[in-house]
Structures are given as structure tokens and as C-alpha cells.
Amino acid sequence: MKHILHLISSIQGKESYSIKLSQAIIEKIQDKYPGSTVTETNLVDIEIPYLNPAILRTFFMPEDQLTEEDKKAIRFSQEAIQQLLAADIIVIGAPLYNFTIHTSLKAWIDHITRPGITFGYNENGPVGMVTGKKVYVAMSSGGVYSEGPGKANDFVVPYLKAFLGFLGMTDLTAFRAEGLKVPELKDNALQKGIESIQID
């Protein structure tokens, strides 16, 4: 039995291919680990405060020095980190928008990046503190970015792999529904992505 955190960052609602692919991943996880629970967070529907000087300042303050205003500013960050740490498996729906992730997912990343909580430093440099997690990325894209000329413009999977790895989440697997706007590929793109899913 596992606890799954499902993060949605699509603006397409029920028509979203990244959500459909994410749900297929979750179903296969639940098949492998019966009784697994899911916490779903739609980042697009939440008014995530973008990182600003007031929020950043609270990241470096001892908790007993936080004012009520500071606690309000840091609330989303605290809740997002609690969700993350409570999960065994994280499934991230990540459509490619303008070659990269949606602003809501970037805002979430900004809030979970906390010195002394999700990463630190030792004599050898930075150390990720969010360990023992499995991450699955469900990426959707109109074009093909896993190979060919589009590969150089994929700033979704490489970015998530690099940055989540920095926080300690080094076990990341991506599945893709790609070519969704390519005439000869679009009809089978989602099914091909679903069929590629293998749960470790």
C-alpha cells in the first residue's frame, strides 16, 4: 500500500491528455499496490502566491519568530511540503507549454524548495533531503520532444529530473503522450503513452 500525490498542472480540464495519462499511471500503481491512497492537488485551481520578498524572507526565519502575517505568507509552502513528505509516490501531470512547464507547477517548485527542510549543504555541496520517493511524470505535447529535432526544446522532463533530483527525488520516470497535434500521430498518441507505462 502506497500513498500517491497527484499534481495537476494542465489548463485543459477534462480534455487534458496529461491528466488522462496521469490517471492511467495511478491506476497501474494501484493495481501493483492494492489499497493505495491518492491525494489530488490541482495546482491550476489554487491561488498559489508567487515567490516574493515577504515569502522568501520567511523561508529563512526560525518558526518561533514568525508573526501571524508571516505564517499566512508561508502557509502554502508548509502545506505543499507536508503533502510531499507524506507521499511515497508522486505523479506529476506536466503538459509542455511553450517548451516548458506551466507557471503553476513552477510556483509549486518554488514553494517546496526550502533550505534546511528539502535541501541542505555539506562539505561536498548541496544535499537533497526529500529521499525515498518515486516520481512519475505524465508529459503531454503537441509535437514530438523525446527524440529528433524537438528534443533540444524539451524543458519539461530534463528540468523536472534535474531539479527534483537536486531535492533528493532522483528516481524519476517519464511517460509521454506526444505528437498530439501531428496528423499522422495524434489518433494513437495517448494510447501509445498509456501502453508505455511500466511501474517499478
DOMI-796890 format. One record per residue (C-alpha): residue in one letter; chain; x negated, y negated, z. Coordinates in pm, 1 decimal. Each point is the difference from the previous one (the first is absolute). Layout:
<pt res="A" chain="A" px="X" py="Y" pz="Z"/>
...
//
This chain:
<pt res="M" chain="A" px="0.0" py="0.0" pz="0.0"/>
<pt res="K" chain="A" px="-135.8" py="-337.4" pz="-105.0"/>
<pt res="H" chain="A" px="107.1" py="-359.8" pz="36.9"/>
<pt res="I" chain="A" px="4.2" py="-181.6" pz="-333.7"/>
<pt res="L" chain="A" px="-15.0" py="-375.5" pz="-49.2"/>
<pt res="H" chain="A" px="151.0" py="-98.4" pz="-334.5"/>
<pt res="L" chain="A" px="-89.6" py="-348.4" pz="-119.7"/>
<pt res="I" chain="A" px="198.7" py="-150.4" pz="-288.2"/>
<pt res="S" chain="A" px="-141.6" py="-293.8" pz="-196.3"/>
<pt res="S" chain="A" px="217.1" py="7.1" pz="-311.8"/>
<pt res="I" chain="A" px="231.1" py="-283.4" pz="-103.4"/>
<pt res="Q" chain="A" px="205.2" py="231.5" pz="-223.2"/>
<pt res="G" chain="A" px="232.2" py="146.1" pz="262.9"/>
<pt res="K" chain="A" px="176.2" py="323.6" pz="-101.0"/>
<pt res="E" chain="A" px="-154.9" py="-19.1" pz="-346.7"/>
<pt res="S" chain="A" px="-352.0" py="15.7" pz="142.0"/>
<pt res="Y" chain="A" px="-220.4" py="275.6" pz="-133.8"/>
<pt res="S" chain="A" px="-248.6" py="-37.0" pz="285.9"/>
<pt res="I" chain="A" px="282.9" py="61.6" pz="248.6"/>
<pt res="K" chain="A" px="116.4" py="307.4" pz="-193.5"/>
<pt res="L" chain="A" px="-355.9" py="132.6" pz="-12.0"/>
<pt res="S" chain="A" px="-48.7" py="-74.6" pz="370.7"/>
<pt res="Q" chain="A" px="318.2" py="187.3" pz="86.4"/>
<pt res="A" chain="A" px="-120.0" py="300.4" pz="-200.4"/>
<pt res="I" chain="A" px="-327.4" py="-7.1" pz="196.5"/>
<pt res="I" chain="A" px="189.3" py="-15.5" pz="328.3"/>
<pt res="E" chain="A" px="223.4" py="291.7" pz="-100.9"/>
<pt res="K" chain="A" px="-305.6" py="212.9" pz="-73.6"/>
<pt res="I" chain="A" px="-159.7" py="-97.9" pz="331.9"/>
<pt res="Q" chain="A" px="320.4" py="101.7" pz="179.5"/>
<pt res="D" chain="A" px="3.0" py="329.3" pz="-191.2"/>
<pt res="K" chain="A" px="-351.8" py="69.3" pz="124.2"/>
<pt res="Y" chain="A" px="61.9" py="-132.4" pz="352.4"/>
<pt res="P" chain="A" px="364.3" py="73.3" pz="90.6"/>
<pt res="G" chain="A" px="148.8" py="-232.7" pz="257.3"/>
<pt res="S" chain="A" px="-222.4" py="-291.6" pz="-97.0"/>
<pt res="T" chain="A" px="146.9" py="-341.5" pz="72.6"/>
<pt res="V" chain="A" px="-10.7" py="-315.1" pz="-212.9"/>
<pt res="T" chain="A" px="-18.0" py="-367.2" pz="90.8"/>
<pt res="E" chain="A" px="82.1" py="-208.2" pz="-306.4"/>
<pt res="T" chain="A" px="-108.3" py="-362.5" pz="-19.7"/>
<pt res="N" chain="A" px="99.3" py="-211.4" pz="-298.1"/>
<pt res="L" chain="A" px="-266.4" py="-270.0" pz="1.6"/>
<pt res="V" chain="A" px="181.5" py="-201.9" pz="-265.3"/>
<pt res="D" chain="A" px="310.8" py="-33.7" pz="218.8"/>
<pt res="I" chain="A" px="-195.3" py="-123.1" pz="301.7"/>
<pt res="E" chain="A" px="-96.4" py="-362.9" pz="41.6"/>
<pt res="I" chain="A" px="-367.9" py="77.8" pz="53.3"/>
<pt res="P" chain="A" px="-181.7" py="-314.4" pz="110.0"/>
<pt res="Y" chain="A" px="-302.8" py="-62.2" pz="-216.3"/>
<pt res="L" chain="A" px="-328.9" py="-28.2" pz="182.4"/>
<pt res="N" chain="A" px="-52.4" py="-355.2" pz="124.4"/>
<pt res="P" chain="A" px="-229.4" py="-170.1" pz="254.0"/>
<pt res="A" chain="A" px="241.8" py="52.0" pz="291.2"/>
<pt res="I" chain="A" px="36.4" py="372.8" pz="-65.9"/>
<pt res="L" chain="A" px="-369.6" py="51.4" pz="-64.6"/>
<pt res="R" chain="A" px="-87.8" py="-172.4" pz="327.7"/>
<pt res="T" chain="A" px="212.4" py="246.6" pz="197.2"/>
<pt res="F" chain="A" px="-190.6" py="292.8" pz="-151.3"/>
<pt res="F" chain="A" px="-305.5" py="-102.8" pz="199.7"/>
<pt res="M" chain="A" px="169.9" py="-86.8" pz="329.6"/>
<pt res="P" chain="A" px="22.9" py="224.7" pz="308.4"/>
<pt res="E" chain="A" px="358.3" py="117.6" pz="44.0"/>
<pt res="D" chain="A" px="32.3" py="-153.2" pz="346.8"/>
<pt res="Q" chain="A" px="-73.7" py="-344.1" pz="-148.9"/>
<pt res="L" chain="A" px="275.2" py="9.3" pz="-262.6"/>
<pt res="T" chain="A" px="277.7" py="-253.9" pz="40.6"/>
<pt res="E" chain="A" px="360.0" py="79.0" pz="-94.4"/>
<pt res="E" chain="A" px="-59.5" py="-182.6" pz="-327.1"/>
<pt res="D" chain="A" px="-312.5" py="207.7" pz="-63.9"/>
<pt res="K" chain="A" px="191.8" py="321.5" pz="71.2"/>
<pt res="K" chain="A" px="264.4" py="-102.2" pz="-250.0"/>
<pt res="A" chain="A" px="-267.2" py="-71.8" pz="-262.1"/>
<pt res="I" chain="A" px="-166.6" py="337.1" pz="50.7"/>
<pt res="R" chain="A" px="317.6" py="209.7" pz="32.8"/>
<pt res="F" chain="A" px="6.1" py="140.1" pz="-353.1"/>
<pt res="S" chain="A" px="-366.5" py="95.3" pz="21.4"/>
<pt res="Q" chain="A" px="52.6" py="183.3" pz="329.3"/>
<pt res="E" chain="A" px="303.5" py="187.7" pz="-130.8"/>
<pt res="A" chain="A" px="-168.0" py="92.2" pz="-329.5"/>
<pt res="I" chain="A" px="-304.9" py="137.4" pz="179.8"/>
<pt res="Q" chain="A" px="215.8" py="200.5" pz="241.9"/>
<pt res="Q" chain="A" px="182.7" py="155.7" pz="-296.5"/>
<pt res="L" chain="A" px="-327.7" py="78.6" pz="-172.0"/>
<pt res="L" chain="A" px="-164.8" py="157.5" pz="302.9"/>
<pt res="A" chain="A" px="309.3" py="210.8" pz="73.6"/>
<pt res="A" chain="A" px="-2.8" py="155.2" pz="-348.8"/>
<pt res="D" chain="A" px="-180.2" py="316.4" pz="-104.6"/>
<pt res="I" chain="A" px="62.5" py="-61.6" pz="-369.0"/>
<pt res="I" chain="A" px="46.3" py="-331.7" pz="-181.4"/>
<pt res="V" chain="A" px="180.4" py="-10.6" pz="-334.8"/>
<pt res="I" chain="A" px="-44.5" py="-331.9" pz="-179.0"/>
<pt res="G" chain="A" px="215.7" py="-90.1" pz="-295.5"/>
<pt res="A" chain="A" px="-222.5" py="-230.3" pz="-202.8"/>
<pt res="P" chain="A" px="120.5" py="-120.4" pz="-338.7"/>
<pt res="L" chain="A" px="-256.0" py="-184.1" pz="-207.2"/>
<pt res="Y" chain="A" px="91.7" py="-366.4" pz="-40.4"/>
<pt res="N" chain="A" px="-238.4" py="-214.0" pz="-204.3"/>
<pt res="F" chain="A" px="-272.1" py="263.3" pz="41.7"/>
<pt res="T" chain="A" px="25.1" py="13.8" pz="381.0"/>
<pt res="I" chain="A" px="225.5" py="61.5" pz="303.1"/>
<pt res="H" chain="A" px="308.3" py="-200.2" pz="91.7"/>
<pt res="T" chain="A" px="-46.2" py="-292.3" pz="239.5"/>
<pt res="S" chain="A" px="203.8" py="175.6" pz="270.2"/>
<pt res="L" chain="A" px="-246.0" py="290.6" pz="12.8"/>
<pt res="K" chain="A" px="-294.3" py="-240.5" pz="10.6"/>
<pt res="A" chain="A" px="168.4" py="-185.3" pz="288.3"/>
<pt res="W" chain="A" px="43.0" py="331.2" pz="185.9"/>
<pt res="I" chain="A" px="-369.7" py="74.5" pz="-51.4"/>
<pt res="D" chain="A" px="-93.3" py="-342.4" pz="137.2"/>
<pt res="H" chain="A" px="201.2" py="67.4" pz="316.2"/>
<pt res="I" chain="A" px="-138.6" py="347.9" pz="69.0"/>
<pt res="T" chain="A" px="-360.1" py="-117.2" pz="-39.6"/>
<pt res="R" chain="A" px="-86.8" py="-76.4" pz="360.1"/>
<pt res="P" chain="A" px="-350.8" py="-8.1" pz="149.1"/>
<pt res="G" chain="A" px="-29.4" py="224.9" pz="300.6"/>
<pt res="I" chain="A" px="326.8" py="176.4" pz="-85.0"/>
<pt res="T" chain="A" px="-19.0" py="137.1" pz="-353.0"/>
<pt res="F" chain="A" px="-368.6" py="-62.0" pz="-72.0"/>
<pt res="G" chain="A" px="-316.1" py="-90.2" pz="184.9"/>
<pt res="Y" chain="A" px="-373.6" py="-23.2" pz="-41.1"/>
<pt res="N" chain="A" px="-297.3" py="195.3" pz="128.1"/>
<pt res="E" chain="A" px="-371.2" py="-14.0" pz="-69.4"/>
<pt res="N" chain="A" px="58.9" py="149.3" pz="-344.4"/>
<pt res="G" chain="A" px="273.5" py="-241.3" pz="-106.5"/>
<pt res="P" chain="A" px="381.3" py="18.4" pz="-16.7"/>
<pt res="V" chain="A" px="185.0" py="300.4" pz="140.1"/>
<pt res="G" chain="A" px="361.8" py="86.7" pz="-78.5"/>
<pt res="M" chain="A" px="205.9" py="83.6" pz="307.3"/>
<pt res="V" chain="A" px="316.6" py="137.4" pz="-166.0"/>
<pt res="T" chain="A" px="-108.3" py="359.0" pz="-48.5"/>
<pt res="G" chain="A" px="165.3" py="337.4" pz="-43.1"/>
<pt res="K" chain="A" px="262.0" py="-128.7" pz="-245.6"/>
<pt res="K" chain="A" px="93.6" py="130.4" pz="-341.9"/>
<pt res="V" chain="A" px="102.4" py="-265.0" pz="-255.5"/>
<pt res="Y" chain="A" px="196.5" py="60.7" pz="-318.1"/>
<pt res="V" chain="A" px="44.0" py="-281.5" pz="-250.5"/>
<pt res="A" chain="A" px="292.8" py="8.9" pz="-243.7"/>
<pt res="M" chain="A" px="-105.6" py="-235.4" pz="-277.5"/>
<pt res="S" chain="A" px="222.3" py="-98.0" pz="-290.4"/>
<pt res="S" chain="A" px="-105.4" py="-201.5" pz="-302.8"/>
<pt res="G" chain="A" px="130.0" py="-98.7" pz="-340.0"/>
<pt res="G" chain="A" px="-329.9" py="87.9" pz="-164.1"/>
<pt res="V" chain="A" px="-259.8" py="269.4" pz="53.7"/>
<pt res="Y" chain="A" px="-264.7" py="-91.3" pz="255.7"/>
<pt res="S" chain="A" px="-141.5" py="333.2" pz="109.4"/>
<pt res="E" chain="A" px="-215.5" py="26.9" pz="-311.1"/>
<pt res="G" chain="A" px="-86.2" py="-177.0" pz="-322.1"/>
<pt res="P" chain="A" px="-33.4" py="-375.9" pz="-45.3"/>
<pt res="G" chain="A" px="255.7" py="-76.2" pz="272.3"/>
<pt res="K" chain="A" px="-206.6" py="166.4" pz="271.1"/>
<pt res="A" chain="A" px="-217.2" py="-308.3" pz="50.5"/>
<pt res="N" chain="A" px="312.4" py="-200.2" pz="85.8"/>
<pt res="D" chain="A" px="132.0" py="231.3" pz="271.1"/>
<pt res="F" chain="A" px="-36.5" py="-202.3" pz="321.0"/>
<pt res="V" chain="A" px="257.0" py="209.9" pz="186.2"/>
<pt res="V" chain="A" px="-147.1" py="343.1" pz="75.4"/>
<pt res="P" chain="A" px="-368.4" py="-106.0" pz="16.9"/>
<pt res="Y" chain="A" px="88.5" py="-291.4" pz="228.7"/>
<pt res="L" chain="A" px="217.5" py="206.3" pz="234.0"/>
<pt res="K" chain="A" px="-259.5" py="276.3" pz="12.3"/>
<pt res="A" chain="A" px="-279.4" py="-244.5" pz="78.7"/>
<pt res="F" chain="A" px="180.7" py="-208.2" pz="256.2"/>
<pt res="L" chain="A" px="194.3" py="270.4" pz="183.3"/>
<pt res="G" chain="A" px="-326.5" py="194.3" pz="4.6"/>
<pt res="F" chain="A" px="-160.7" py="-300.8" pz="168.4"/>
<pt res="L" chain="A" px="259.8" py="37.2" pz="277.0"/>
<pt res="G" chain="A" px="-76.1" py="372.6" pz="33.9"/>
<pt res="M" chain="A" px="267.1" py="147.0" pz="-229.6"/>
<pt res="T" chain="A" px="-239.9" py="172.6" pz="-237.0"/>
<pt res="D" chain="A" px="225.9" py="291.8" pz="-99.0"/>
<pt res="L" chain="A" px="207.9" py="-158.1" pz="-279.4"/>
<pt res="T" chain="A" px="166.7" py="165.5" pz="-296.5"/>
<pt res="A" chain="A" px="182.7" py="-190.4" pz="-273.4"/>
<pt res="F" chain="A" px="274.7" py="125.1" pz="-227.8"/>
<pt res="R" chain="A" px="110.0" py="-205.2" pz="-298.9"/>
<pt res="A" chain="A" px="310.4" py="-61.5" pz="-205.1"/>
<pt res="E" chain="A" px="-172.2" py="-185.9" pz="-280.3"/>
<pt res="G" chain="A" px="79.5" py="-99.9" pz="-354.7"/>
<pt res="L" chain="A" px="352.6" py="-98.6" pz="100.4"/>
<pt res="K" chain="A" px="9.4" py="-266.2" pz="-272.9"/>
<pt res="V" chain="A" px="-183.4" py="203.7" pz="-263.9"/>
<pt res="P" chain="A" px="255.6" py="137.3" pz="-250.1"/>
<pt res="E" chain="A" px="-155.8" py="343.7" pz="-42.9"/>
<pt res="L" chain="A" px="-65.5" py="45.4" pz="373.4"/>
<pt res="K" chain="A" px="283.8" py="-168.3" pz="190.5"/>
<pt res="D" chain="A" px="257.4" py="280.0" pz="-17.8"/>
<pt res="N" chain="A" px="-224.6" py="247.7" pz="180.1"/>
<pt res="A" chain="A" px="-212.5" py="-237.3" pz="209.0"/>
<pt res="L" chain="A" px="182.8" py="43.3" pz="330.3"/>
<pt res="Q" chain="A" px="41.2" py="376.0" pz="-36.6"/>
<pt res="K" chain="A" px="-367.1" py="36.8" pz="-86.1"/>
<pt res="G" chain="A" px="-88.1" py="-193.7" pz="314.5"/>
<pt res="I" chain="A" px="228.0" py="215.9" pz="214.4"/>
<pt res="E" chain="A" px="-141.9" py="319.8" pz="-146.3"/>
<pt res="S" chain="A" px="-352.7" py="-114.9" pz="85.2"/>
<pt res="I" chain="A" px="78.7" py="-17.9" pz="373.0"/>
<pt res="Q" chain="A" px="-198.5" py="240.1" pz="214.4"/>
<pt res="I" chain="A" px="2.3" py="-31.2" pz="377.7"/>
<pt res="D" chain="A" px="-324.9" py="81.7" pz="178.1"/>
//
